[in-house]
Amino acid sequence: MNAKEKKSVCFSWGFCKVTLSNPVEKVAYLIIFHILFVLFVWTYWKSIFTLPVQPGKKYHMSYADKERYENEERPEVQRQILAEIARKLPVYTRTGNGGQLSSELCFSKSHQAR
């Protein structure tokens, strides 16, 4: 157990000892606290030590689409190009009126980084 975990456990014991008088409440609080603490540590561990995964090739822009998008200077035409590309993607999430959800900001930033 590292120092942070010890502080966390000490705080929970101190909290229960000082603020609660009923032993059943103390046990309930400690059980709930430790369940949440274990879930937090597990999710932290998974998020830090899971290797990132690149999207499959079927989600990448074709060279022609990328060139067409980068050569276009008008934002409204760029949005239209992105909408056309998004219609071809194997994505099943839809908006309320049936359109596909996509973020042009994220989409364009990811291609500028390449």
C-alpha positions in Angstrom: 0.0 0.0 0.0 1.5 3.4 -1.0 1.2 6.6 1.0 -1.8 7.9 -0.9 -3.7 4.7 -0.3 -2.8 4.8 3.4 -4.1 8.4 3.7 -7.3 7.4 1.9 -7.9 4.5 4.2 -6.9 6.5 7.3 -9.3 9.3 6.3 -12.1 6.8 5.8 -11.5 5.2 9.2 -11.1 8.6 10.9 -14.3 9.9 9.2 -16.3 6.9 10.4 -14.7 7.0 13.9 -15.4 10.7 14.5 -18.6 11.4 12.7 -20.6 8.2 13.0 -21.7 6.6 16.3 -23.7 3.6 15.0 -21.4 0.6 14.3 -23.7 -0.6 11.5 -23.4 2.8 9.7 -19.6 2.7 10.2 -19.4 -0.8 8.5 -21.7 0.3 5.7 -19.7 3.5 5.0 -16.4 1.6 5.0 -17.8 -1.1 2.7 -19.2 1.4 0.3 -16.0 3.5 0.4 -13.7 0.5 -0.3 -15.9 -0.8 -3.1 -15.7 2.7 -4.8 -12.0 2.9 -4.0 -11.3 -0.4 -5.7 -13.4 0.6 -8.7 -11.4 3.8 -9.0 -8.1 2.1 -8.7 -9.1 -0.5 -11.3 -10.3 2.1 -13.8 -7.2 4.2 -13.3 -5.0 1.2 -13.8 -6.9 0.2 -17.0 -6.8 3.7 -18.5 -3.1 4.2 -17.8 -1.8 0.8 -18.8 -4.0 -0.1 -21.7 -2.2 0.5 -25.0 -3.8 2.9 -27.5 -5.3 1.4 -30.6 -5.4 3.0 -34.0 -8.7 2.9 -36.0 -9.0 0.4 -38.8 -8.2 1.3 -42.4 -11.9 1.4 -43.2 -12.2 4.6 -41.1 -9.3 6.4 -42.7 -9.8 9.0 -45.4 -8.8 8.0 -48.9 -6.0 10.0 -50.4 -8.3 11.6 -52.9 -10.8 12.7 -50.2 -7.9 14.1 -48.1 -6.5 16.1 -50.9 -10.0 17.4 -51.8 -10.6 18.4 -48.2 -7.2 20.1 -47.7 -7.3 22.0 -51.0 -10.7 23.5 -50.2 -10.5 26.8 -48.4 -14.2 27.5 -47.8 -15.4 26.1 -44.5 -18.9 25.4 -45.7 -17.6 23.3 -48.6 -15.2 21.5 -46.2 -18.2 20.6 -44.0 -20.0 19.3 -47.0 -16.9 17.1 -48.0 -16.8 15.8 -44.4 -20.5 15.0 -44.5 -20.0 13.1 -47.8 -17.1 11.1 -46.3 -19.1 10.4 -43.1 -22.0 8.9 -45.1 -19.6 6.2 -46.4 -18.3 5.2 -43.0 -19.6 2.1 -41.3 -21.0 4.1 -38.3 -24.4 3.3 -36.7 -24.9 6.2 -34.4 -27.5 8.6 -35.6 -28.9 12.0 -34.6 -32.5 12.7 -33.9 -33.3 13.4 -37.5 -31.4 10.4 -38.9 -28.0 12.0 -39.8 -24.7 10.6 -38.6 -22.9 12.1 -35.7 -19.5 13.4 -36.4 -17.3 16.2 -35.1 -15.6 18.2 -37.9 -13.3 19.8 -35.3 -11.9 16.5 -34.2 -12.0 15.1 -37.7 -9.9 18.0 -39.1 -7.5 18.1 -36.2 -6.7 14.4 -36.5 -5.8 14.9 -40.1 -3.7 18.0 -39.5 -1.5 16.0 -37.1 -0.5 13.5 -39.8 
